[in-house]
Amino acid sequence: MKLDEIIRMIEFYIPTLGLIKIISCLFCLIIISFVVQWGISRLLVWLTNKVINIDGYGKWHHELYRYNVYKNILRSVSFFVISEGIKFVYHIGNIAEYISRFASAIIWIYIFAALIGLLSVIQSIYSARARSIKVYIQVGKLLLIVIGIVLVLSVLINRSPLWMISGLGALSAVLLLVFKDTLLSLVAGTQLTTNDMLRIGDWIEMPQSNADGYVRDIALHTVKIQNWDNTVTTVPTYKLFAESYRNYRQMFESGGRRIKRVIYIDISSIKIMNKVEITELMKISLLSNYLELNHKDQDHFMNISLFRYYITAFLKSHDELRQDMPMLVRMMEQKSEGIPIEIYCFTALTAWVEHERIQGEIFDHINSMIYKFQLRLYQKPSMHNFMQCD
């Protein structure tokens, strides 16, 4: 094979010099973009170590890494170098415009991804607070996604973003129909958090939704409530704004939890106490002073009246009841079960277990003392009663 034939073969299989220049320039451009990204990443690490970590914001630094905020910023820088540098590549012609436009679109994607990640960081940092900002964060993410889509499409088709928005205006009716629940939830969530109507950790009751428990999460569209049986009820956010529910937060903040319970007295056991019975009652410290001061009326003392006075005195002497909150013992309208006596007071401890303990101790004491007043509690007949009669 002659030399000229070999040269022609090489020229046939090896690209022209112009194509080699283009490939070389593109390769150099990619290398430069990686070098710039590496340099800015070093600078970013140095700045974060100097500013964020020293000032005690280490958690922010960790969360920014966790949600790829730094990574997305650095990637946008690389594509910025490509978008601007492609204009200086030789013999590429109109392709440079398309590559630049595509790189610009990717830049916007990474910028908005970084902004969405920043919102996630803010939500993570402030998640421990009682007032949920998740609604605002989700609204912000939704707006960023919409704006990002408009900008990316406008860059790709080389049109103004205003032209894209004007096109969306014609579809406003359809958009309102599609995003109806989102708009309702947005208004409801904003009202709930702004007016402090609901917080994470609140105990709420919503019978119409079978919800009774603690609020675990407040999102844009739903509120999650963990019920006392460890099930989770998901309620639409707008429903909590449109319908009524009971929130127990004020009860915990006030430091007093209500006791409201009725005992039924057998009406046949009500009578006037005789002197012997009154003498026995005078041994009770909470009654002795009252009986001595009213000794002239001893012939008219009703056992149920003395019993009500004793319960009132007992409640007022109880260390674990709130004396500055309403406290009363009242006789209610007579029923077929007997005469109801309602005990109404507030415990000083609002925790469920402690509240039930105090309430149980109070009624244990009342039930054990009632027979000293010659009174009987009403109880529906059982098989045991019929067996005793036989």
Summary of the structure (lengths in Angstrom):
residues: 390
radius of gyration: 39.2
end to end distance: 131.2
largest distance: 145.9
contacts: 1079
relative contact order: 0.06
helix: 63%
strand: 14%
